[in-house]
Amino acid sequence: MLSVLKTWLERGLEVFTIGLLLALTTIVVAAVFFRAVGSSIVWYDEVASIGLAWLSFYGASLAALKRAHMGFPGLITAAPVALRSLLFVLSEVIVIGFFAIMGWFGYQVLEVLAWDSLVSLPGVGMDFTQSVIPVSAALFILCELVSLPAAWQKMLSGIDPEHEAIDEAIRQAEQDLKESKS
């Protein structure tokens, strides 16, 4: 059940972040084109900066699901199991606690921003644009929790995710080399 949820969540976040990336790219290219022909898009700066923020926040959730954020896995893997377990639990509590606080206060800010709108697009409310904070905080927490059991097992087994990724890349490169020779 958890693996199905993880797969659906991963695919959904990938599609959404790729969509955001394509939309942001389209907006930037269109803005450059229109500026070159002497007819600048009024709303470009505001929308592009919001799009970049959305891409960053939702992309961070996807990275959390894949456990791809920077850390010190080699240091933790070298520690004894008891210390490793303590550090793992402590880091998860800190990360989830941080995003819970960020989500809570992000939600509180939405009430304040409910009366504001974008300067260049008055029909778009600031509460909509800033909804990325509580929504992505909740997604980040969900992604952490969904990926937690597998990360816990790897940590207990002493598997260093960085070495695992390097070993996989080497295995894939060797396989590609064999296929290209044949």
LOFIMAR-294990 format. One record per residue (C-alpha): residue number from 1; residue in three letters; x, y, z. Coordinates in pm, 1 decimal. Each point is the difference from the previous one (the first is absolute). Layout:
LOFIMAR-294990
     i    aa          u          v          w
   NUM   ALA          X          Y          Z
...
END
This chain:
LOFIMAR-294990
     i    aa          u          v          w
     1   MET        0.0        0.0        0.0
     2   LEU      278.1      242.5       94.8
     3   SER      196.5      -75.8     -316.8
     4   VAL     -310.2       69.5     -212.0
     5   LEU      -49.7      333.1      177.5
     6   LYS      367.7       83.1      -49.5
     7   THR      -20.2      -82.7     -371.8
     8   TRP     -312.9      211.1      -51.9
     9   LEU      141.7      286.3      204.2
    10   GLU      328.8      -14.0     -189.1
    11   ARG     -169.1       -3.3     -341.1
    12   GLY     -239.1      278.6       99.3
    13   LEU      279.9      222.1      129.2
    14   GLU      213.0      -73.8     -306.6
    15   VAL     -282.6       93.6     -236.1
    16   PHE      -83.4      312.5      200.4
    17   THR      359.7      120.4       27.9
    18   ILE       69.3      -70.4     -367.1
    19   GLY     -317.9      192.4      -83.9
    20   LEU      118.4      289.8      214.6
    21   LEU      340.4       -9.9     -167.4
    22   LEU     -153.8        1.0     -347.8
    23   ALA     -239.0      281.7       91.3
    24   LEU      283.0      206.4      147.0
    25   THR      217.1      -62.6     -305.6
    26   THR     -284.7       99.8     -230.7
    27   ILE      -62.5      319.7      196.0
    28   VAL      368.3       97.9       -5.8
    29   VAL       40.8      -74.5     -371.7
    30   ALA     -320.2      190.5      -82.1
    31   ALA      112.4      293.7      213.5
    32   VAL      336.3       14.0     -178.7
    33   PHE     -173.0      -17.6     -338.1
    34   PHE     -252.0      271.8       81.5
    35   ARG      267.5      221.7      151.6
    36   ALA      211.1      -43.7     -317.1
    37   VAL     -289.3      114.6     -219.3
    38   GLY      -64.4      299.4      226.0
    39   SER     -313.8     -119.2      178.4
    40   SER       94.4     -117.6      350.1
    41   ILE     -233.7     -222.4      199.4
    42   VAL     -110.9      197.6      305.2
    43   TRP      -48.4     -295.3      232.8
    44   TYR      316.8     -192.2      -89.0
    45   ASP      219.9       92.0      298.6
    46   GLU     -261.3      -75.5      263.6
    47   VAL     -122.0     -324.7     -152.6
    48   ALA      349.5     -129.8      -80.9
    49   SER      124.0       56.7      355.1
    50   ILE     -307.1     -172.1      143.6
    51   GLY       43.8     -286.9     -247.3
    52   LEU      361.9      -42.2      106.2
    53   ALA     -103.8       -7.1      366.5
    54   TRP     -269.1     -260.3      -74.7
    55   LEU      249.2     -210.0     -195.1
    56   SER      247.1       16.9      288.7
    57   PHE     -253.9      -90.6      268.8
    58   TYR     -167.4     -285.5     -187.9
    59   GLY      335.7     -122.7     -131.0
    60   ALA      122.7      -14.7      360.5
    61   SER     -292.9     -226.1       84.2
    62   LEU       93.8     -231.9     -285.8
    63   ALA      360.7       -2.6      121.9
    64   ALA     -123.8      -86.6      350.3
    65   LEU     -193.4     -295.6     -138.7
    66   LYS      314.3     -125.0     -174.0
    67   ARG      214.7       82.2      304.6
    68   ALA      216.0      211.3     -229.4
    69   HIS       67.6      294.9      230.8
    70   MET      351.4       70.6      111.8
    71   GLY      111.5     -159.8      319.3
    72   PHE      281.5     -188.4      165.8
    73   PRO      -90.0     -364.2      -65.4
    74   GLY      361.2     -121.0        2.3
    75   LEU       55.1      149.8      343.7
    76   ILE     -320.7     -149.3      136.1
    77   THR       64.1     -340.3     -161.5
    78   ALA      340.2      -19.1      169.1
    79   ALA     -155.1       48.1      344.6
    80   PRO     -105.1     -291.7      222.7
    81   VAL     -359.4     -118.3      -54.7
    82   ALA     -135.6      157.5      320.8
    83   LEU      148.3      341.6      -80.2
    84   ARG     -100.6      -34.8     -365.3
    85   SER     -359.3      -71.1      103.7
    86   LEU       -4.1      294.3      238.8
    87   LEU      139.8      237.4     -264.5
    88   PHE     -248.8     -128.0     -256.1
    89   VAL     -299.9       49.8      230.2
    90   LEU      128.1      340.1      112.3
    91   SER       47.8      118.6     -356.1
    92   GLU     -348.2     -118.4     -100.5
    93   VAL     -158.1      175.1      299.3
    94   ILE      185.6      322.3      -84.0
    95   VAL      -93.1       -9.4     -369.9
    96   ILE     -364.9      -91.4       55.7
    97   GLY      -26.9      248.2      287.1
    98   PHE      147.0      278.2     -212.7
    99   PHE     -243.0      -63.6     -284.4
   100   ALA     -294.1      -30.4      239.7
   101   ILE       84.6      343.6      140.2
   102   MET       54.4      140.2     -349.5
   103   GLY     -332.9     -142.8     -116.4
   104   TRP     -186.6      132.5      302.2
   105   PHE      134.7      354.0      -29.5
   106   GLY      -27.5      -13.0     -378.8
   107   TYR     -367.9      -73.7       45.0
   108   GLN      -36.0      287.1      247.8
   109   VAL      154.9      237.4     -253.7
   110   LEU     -262.1     -100.1     -258.8
   111   GLU     -268.6      162.7      213.1
   112   VAL      195.6      325.9        2.2
   113   LEU       60.5      -14.6     -375.3
   114   ALA     -361.6      -82.6      -85.2
   115   TRP      -67.0      364.6      -81.6
   116   ASP      309.6       60.4     -216.5
   117   SER       57.0      -82.2     -363.6
   118   LEU      285.4       11.6     -246.7
   119   VAL       85.2      349.8     -117.8
   120   SER       11.9      -92.5     -368.4
   121   LEU     -288.4     -249.9       12.3
   122   PRO     -259.5      133.6      247.1
   123   GLY     -223.9     -302.2      -61.0
   124   VAL      256.1     -236.0      157.0
   125   GLY       -2.9        4.2      378.7
   126   MET      314.9       -7.0      209.3
   127   ASP     -157.0     -272.9      211.2
   128   PHE        0.1     -222.9     -308.8
   129   THR      360.6       77.0      -91.2
   130   GLN      120.5      -48.9      357.2
   131   SER     -200.5     -318.5       54.5
   132   VAL      314.2     -178.8     -114.0
   133   ILE      142.4       37.4      351.2
   134   PRO     -253.8     -199.4      203.4
   135   VAL      -79.8     -240.1     -285.5
   136   SER      363.0      -85.4      -72.7
   137   ALA       76.8      -23.1      372.9
   138   ALA     -276.3     -260.0       35.4
   139   LEU      126.6     -179.5     -311.4
   140   PHE      355.8        3.3      133.8
   141   ILE     -116.0     -157.2      326.3
   142   LEU     -201.5     -261.2     -190.2
   143   CYS      299.1      -79.6     -221.7
   144   GLU      226.8      -33.8      303.1
   145   LEU     -246.2     -235.1      169.0
   146   VAL      -58.1     -210.6     -312.6
   147   SER      373.6      -43.7      -60.7
   148   LEU       79.8      -50.0      369.5
   149   PRO      -34.7     -381.7       26.3
   150   ALA      241.6      -68.7     -287.9
   151   ALA      245.1      260.9      129.8
   152   TRP      -20.3     -153.7      348.6
   153   GLN       77.9     -346.9     -137.4
   154   LYS      297.4      129.7     -199.5
   155   MET      127.9      185.7      304.8
   156   LEU      -27.7     -312.2      219.3
   157   SER      175.1     -206.8     -267.0
   158   GLY      282.8      252.6      -15.6
   159   ILE      -65.0       78.0     -365.1
   160   ASP      145.5      336.0     -101.5
   161   PRO     -239.0      152.7     -258.0
   162   GLU      285.6      187.1     -169.1
   163   HIS      204.4     -317.2      -49.5
   164   GLU     -313.5     -181.2     -110.9
   165   ALA      -61.7      266.6     -267.0
   166   ILE      363.5      -10.3     -111.4
   167   ASP       -3.4     -380.5      -20.3
   168   GLU     -322.3       13.2     -204.9
   169   ALA      149.3      258.3     -237.4
   170   ILE      311.1     -215.1      -48.4
   171   ARG     -213.1     -310.9      -60.1
   172   GLN     -210.1      188.7     -255.9
   173   ALA      309.5      138.2     -174.4
   174   GLU      153.3     -348.2      -21.4
   175   GLN     -324.4     -137.7     -141.1
   176   ASP      -17.7      282.4     -256.1
   177   LEU      362.6      -66.0      -96.5
   178   LYS      -71.4     -370.5      -54.1
   179   GLU     -306.8       82.9     -210.0
   180   SER      191.5      250.0     -214.3
   181   LYS      278.5     -255.3      -68.3
   182   SER     -245.6     -262.4     -121.2
END
